[in-house]
Amino acid sequence: MSLFQFGKDDSENVENKKYGEPVTPSYEIPYHTEIMESLAGIDLDAARRVAGNGFYYLVGNIARLHSAILSYARDFMINKGFTYCIPPYMIRSDVVTGVMSFEEMDAMMYKIEGEDLYLIGTSEHSMIGKFKGQILDKASLPYTMTSYSPCFRKEKGAHGIEERGVYRIHQFEKQEMIVVCEPEDSYDWYEKMWNYTVELFRSMDIPVRTLECCSGDLADLKAKSVDVEAWSPRQQKYFEVGSCSNLTDAQARRLGIRIKGEKGNYYAHTLNNTVVAPPRMLIAFLENHYQDDGSITIPEVLRPYMGGIDKLEPKK
């Protein structure tokens, strides 16, 4: 990948590489919620009655598949040498302002009324916050951690909340990875991290591509970012399923995360990357494994997490 990609907005992001052959089936693939409904796996009407738009009930084997993907992603990252962590799901305002831009904060974060607490929009916020105000021993670096959490987002802005689907929603779950490292190592880690996501998706037979984010599409604190996009056979295009970012020392300066050096302390570099984020990822999974009889094949790597099931059959 090039070091930096200049451009005015996301229309000037650049495709780096495709991984896997995009599938163009000879039969029609239904909308993802229709596939889930055929498997008795989702109830959006009940969710709207209980919580409004942007929420869902996942049921039966779709709920099990959702959890299986997260469990597989957890073990995948542990096998890469990352330490598994379950973080706080609420964080104080001084952590929020340390890890994200004020514009992102307004568009994303839910505030707990009467308390100095916010629901996390991603576990990266808690995980980087873990090192707030710390002076790190060089011998302990890098910190490589993978975390599970639910995520909560207001999703204010032009895109809005989906009424029919689970692509853009208020609540989802995610397996994340973060690295806190020496400044000279951060770009090497950046390359490793997005490659882990590509490897995970390919292990589940989902074609993906990487898209380099240009300067005009980078959030305030990010030095470099790449999106991982999965192939949608139904739409015949790619869509975002994860994002990897190197924030160099931007978060570390705000949060006071330093490394103890022989000639004085200096700021660490921080990075984050989505391992996998269902239920959005379920869209790519269901479309790429949908068969002309309405069944869904389960790739071999997921079968141990699905009790040995190799196929989901539509309800008659």
C-alpha positions in Angstrom: 0.0 0.0 0.0 1.1 3.6 -0.6 2.0 5.6 2.5 -0.8 8.2 2.0 -3.7 8.7 -0.4 -4.7 12.3 -1.1 -8.3 13.2 -2.1 -11.3 15.4 -1.3 -13.8 12.8 0.1 -14.7 9.1 0.0 -15.4 9.3 -3.7 -11.6 9.4 -4.1 -10.8 6.4 -2.0 -8.7 3.9 -4.0 -9.1 0.1 -4.3 -5.9 -1.7 -3.3 -6.6 -5.4 -4.0 -9.3 -8.0 -4.3 -9.1 -11.2 -2.4 -11.2 -14.1 -3.7 -13.3 -14.4 -6.8 -16.7 -12.5 -6.6 -19.6 -14.8 -7.1 -22.3 -14.1 -9.7 -24.9 -16.8 -9.2 -27.4 -17.7 -11.9 -30.3 -17.5 -9.4 -31.8 -14.5 -7.5 -30.5 -13.8 -4.0 -33.2 -12.2 -1.7 -32.7 -9.2 0.5 -30.9 -10.3 3.7 -33.9 -9.9 6.0 -35.9 -12.1 3.7 -33.3 -14.8 3.9 -33.3 -14.5 7.7 -37.1 -14.6 7.8 -37.2 -17.7 5.6 -35.0 -19.3 8.3 -37.2 -18.0 11.1 -34.2 -16.1 12.3 -35.3 -12.4 12.7 -38.2 -10.4 14.1 -38.0 -6.7 13.2 -41.6 -6.0 13.9 -41.3 -7.1 17.6 -38.1 -5.1 17.9 -39.8 -1.9 16.6 -42.6 -2.4 19.1 -40.1 -2.8 21.9 -37.4 -0.3 21.0 -38.2 1.4 17.6 -36.2 1.3 14.3 -32.6 0.3 14.3 -33.1 -2.8 16.6 -33.7 -6.5 16.0 -34.4 -9.8 17.5 -32.2 -12.5 16.1 -33.7 -16.0 16.7 -32.8 -19.7 16.4 -30.0 -20.6 14.1 -29.4 -17.1 12.8 -28.8 -16.0 16.4 -26.5 -19.1 16.8 -24.7 -18.2 13.6 -24.2 -14.6 14.9 -22.6 -15.9 18.1 -20.6 -18.6 16.2 -18.9 -15.9 14.0 -18.0 -13.9 17.1 -16.6 -16.9 18.9 -14.6 -18.0 15.8 -13.2 -14.5 15.5 -12.2 -14.4 19.1 -10.3 -17.7 18.8 -8.8 -16.6 15.5 -7.2 -13.5 17.1 -6.1 -15.4 20.2 -4.3 -17.8 17.9 -2.6 -14.8 16.3 -1.1 -14.0 19.8 -3.6 -11.3 20.9 -4.8 -11.2 24.5 -8.6 -11.6 24.8 -10.4 -8.9 26.9 -14.0 -8.0 27.7 -13.9 -4.2 28.5 -16.3 -1.8 30.2 -19.3 -0.9 28.0 -19.5 2.6 29.4 -16.7 5.2 29.6 -16.2 8.6 31.1 -16.2 11.8 29.0 -12.4 12.3 29.4 -11.9 9.0 27.7 -14.4 9.7 24.9 -12.7 13.0 24.1 -9.4 11.3 24.1 -10.2 8.6 21.6 -12.4 10.3 19.0 -13.1 13.7 17.3 -15.8 15.9 18.8 -17.8 15.6 15.5 -17.8 11.8 15.8 -18.8 12.0 19.5 -21.9 14.1 18.7 -23.0 11.8 15.8 -22.3 8.5 17.6 -22.3 8.5 21.4 -25.3 7.9 23.7 -24.9 9.9 27.0 -26.1 8.3 30.3 -28.4 11.0 31.8 -27.2 12.4 35.1 -23.8 10.6 35.0 -20.4 11.2 33.5 -20.7 8.1 31.4 -21.3 7.2 27.7 -22.2 3.9 26.1 -19.4 2.8 23.9 -19.7 3.0 20.1 -16.9 0.5 19.7 -14.7 -1.4 22.3 -11.6 0.4 20.8 -12.7 3.3 23.0 -12.5 1.3 26.2 -9.4 -0.6 25.2 -7.3 2.4 24.3 -8.7 4.2 27.4 -7.3 1.3 29.5 -3.8 2.9 29.0 -4.9 6.5 29.9 -2.3 8.3 31.9 0.1 5.3 31.9 3.9 5.3 31.4 4.6 2.0 29.7 7.7 -0.1 30.0 9.4 -0.7 26.7 9.9 -4.3 27.5 6.1 -4.8 27.8 5.4 -3.5 24.2 3.6 -4.1 22.0 0.2 -4.5 23.7 -1.9 -6.6 21.3 -5.4 -7.1 22.5 -8.7 -8.4 21.0 -12.0 -7.5 22.7 -15.6 -8.4 22.5 -18.4 -5.9 23.2 -21.8 -4.7 22.3 -21.7 -1.3 20.5 -24.3 1.5 20.6 -24.5 4.3 18.1 -27.0 7.1 17.5 -26.1 7.1 13.8 -27.0 10.8 13.3 -26.3 12.1 9.8 -27.2 11.6 6.2 -27.2 7.8 6.1 -29.7 7.4 8.9 -31.1 4.1 10.3 -32.3 1.3 8.1 -35.9 0.3 8.6 -35.8 -3.0 6.7 -32.4 -4.4 7.5 -29.5 -4.8 9.9 -26.8 -2.9 7.9 -27.0 0.4 9.8 -28.5 0.0 13.3 -28.3 1.4 16.9 -27.0 -1.8 18.5 -24.6 -4.5 17.3 -21.8 -6.7 18.6 -18.2 -6.7 17.5 -14.8 -8.4 17.9 -12.1 -5.7 17.8 -8.3 -5.6 17.9 -6.1 -2.8 19.2 -2.3 -2.4 19.3 -0.3 0.0 21.5 3.3 0.0 20.3 6.6 1.8 19.7 6.2 4.6 17.1 8.6 3.0 14.6 6.5 -0.2 14.7 3.0 1.2 14.0 3.0 1.0 10.2 4.2 -2.6 10.3 1.3 -3.4 12.8 -1.1 -1.5 10.5 -0.3 -3.9 7.6 -0.6 -7.0 9.8 -3.9 -5.9 11.3 -6.0 -5.4 8.2 -4.5 -8.5 6.7 -5.9 -10.5 9.7 -9.4 -9.3 8.8 -8.9 -10.3 5.2 -7.7 -13.7 6.3 -10.7 -14.2 8.6 -13.2 -13.4 5.9 -11.4 -15.5 3.3 -11.4 -18.5 5.8 -15.2 -18.2 5.6 -15.2 -18.1 1.8 -16.3 -14.5 1.5 -14.6 -12.4 -1.2 -13.3 -9.1 0.0 -11.3 -6.1 -1.1 -9.3 -3.4 0.6 -10.1 0.3 0.0 -7.5 3.0 0.9 -9.2 6.0 2.6 -8.0 9.2 1.1 -7.0 12.3 3.2 -10.5 13.9 2.8 -12.2 10.7 4.2 -10.0 10.4 7.3 -11.5 11.3 10.7 -9.6 14.0 12.7 -7.3 11.7 14.6 -6.4 9.1 12.0 -3.1 9.2 10.1 -4.0 6.3 7.8 -7.0 4.1 7.3 -8.2 1.2 5.1 -11.7 -0.2 4.8 -12.2 -3.9 4.3 -15.3 -4.5 2.1 -17.1 -7.7 1.4 -18.7 -8.8 -1.9 -22.5 -8.6 -2.1 -23.7 -11.1 -4.8 -27.2 -9.6 -4.6 -26.0 -6.0 -5.3 -23.0 -7.0 -7.4 -20.8 -4.6 -5.5 -18.6 -4.4 -2.3 -19.7 -2.9 1.0 -17.8 -2.0 4.2 -17.5 -4.6 6.9 -14.5 -3.3 8.8 -12.0 -0.5 9.1 -8.3 -0.5 10.2 -6.7 2.8 11.4 -3.3 4.0 12.5 -3.8 7.0 14.8 0.0 7.3 15.4 0.3 9.4 18.6 -3.0 11.4 18.3 -4.9 9.4 20.9 -1.8 8.9 23.1 -1.2 12.7 23.3 -4.8 13.3 24.4 -4.8 10.4 26.9 -1.3 10.8 28.1 -0.1 7.3 27.0 3.7 7.4 27.1 6.7 5.1 26.9 9.5 5.2 29.4 12.7 6.1 27.4 16.3 6.4 28.4 16.4 10.1 27.5 12.8 10.9 28.6 9.3 9.7 28.1 7.6 9.8 24.6 4.2 9.1 23.2 3.1 5.6 22.1 1.3 4.9 18.9 -2.2 3.3 18.9 -4.0 1.4 16.2 -7.4 -0.3 16.0 -9.2 -2.7 13.5 -12.5 -4.5 13.2 -12.0 -8.2 13.3 -15.7 -8.8 12.6 -19.0 -7.0 13.3 -22.1 -9.0 13.0 -25.0 -8.6 12.3 -23.7 -6.5 9.3 -21.2 -9.2 8.5 -24.2 -11.7 8.4 -25.4 -9.9 5.2 -22.2 -10.9 3.4 -22.2 -14.3 4.9 -25.8 -15.1 4.0 -25.5 -13.8 0.5 -22.3 -15.6 -0.3 -23.5 -18.9 1.1 -27.1 -18.8 -0.2 -28.1 -21.7 -2.4 -30.8 -21.9 -5.1 -32.9 -24.0 -2.8 -32.9 -21.3 -0.1 -30.4 -23.1 2.2 -27.2 -21.6 3.6 -24.0 -23.6 3.6 -21.8 -23.4 6.8 -18.1 -23.3 6.0 -15.9 -25.8 7.7 -14.2 -23.4 10.1 -17.6 -22.4 11.7 -19.1 -25.9 12.1 -17.5 -26.6 15.5 -19.2 -23.4 16.7 -22.5 -24.5 15.2 -22.7 -27.9 16.9 -21.5 -29.6 13.7 -24.3 -28.2 11.5 -23.2 -27.8 7.8 -26.3 -26.3 6.4 -29.3 -24.1 7.4 -32.5 -25.2 5.8 -35.5 -22.8 5.2 -38.6 -23.3 7.3 -41.4 -24.9 5.3 
